[in-house]
Amino acid sequence: ISAMNTLMRQAVRTVSAAAASGKHARMGLPRRSGMPGAGLVAGGARPTRAGFFSKAIAAPDDVAAPPSDAEVTSSGLASKVLTAGDGGEKPGAADKVTVDYTGWTTDGKMFDSSIERGQKATFPLNAVIAGWTEGLQLMSPNESRRFWIPEELAYRGMPGRPAGMLVFDVTLHSFVATPKPPPTPEDVAAIPDNAEVTEEGVGSRVIEAGTGSKKPTASDTVTVNYSGWTTDGELFDSSIPRGEPISFPLNRVIPGWTIGVQLMVEGETRRLWIPAELAYGTSPPPGAPAGMLCFDVELLSID
């Protein structure tokens, strides 16, 4: 189960509890907090212990410290190419990579390995420890590289995680470039004159006409792509760069979404201007945007 789906279920539970208590439901748009599996994530997943494996992979001879011929970046990340790659493009910080890896502490103890599990790992490069985010951007496909990752670029003393400098052998099999975030709309700051406005105050206009005829009801589950901006043009969330549409019950999100998406048919893209009182309010919870919000929403399906 993806981290996205886990976060959405958590959001639905939170919103349902809020509804039961008489509070307004929040949109609950999920934010990626780390990918499951492996000892790589910045938070959330428990690293696998060496004892889980039937046979630990032997540590390299230079596991204790970077050798003199290792490259060292300005952050202190050291690395050494073991097998040259294709020499082509390298992944960006938000791209999704597929790798094999094995990790050791500097005393030679293996704490995690995709090779021993027999399953490659795939994850967005900005969802892992900082040393991985930086290091894999040095690699091209089919390259194998050894990394010595200082503690401040690894788990930084996080309880339950391997401590100190960590050593990884990584093979980059492939990567998929992340779509670029959408540009800020020119009319993001206020509801324009050519927009429709509902009696509740939600403004909208069609950006691309749909192919369907049916419109969702408040109790339907919908699948959408979306991007959201504050009125000063700051993009605060988008499913586009993640490459992952989201699905949710339409009555489990902020009221402006419940109202606005019911105006749409499948295949339609519509821009919504949602007043603060139908979004997160003027004094929102930590991490939520304040004031009027502008969303571009593509209704992919009514499920």
Disulfide bonds with the S-S distance in Angstrom:
none
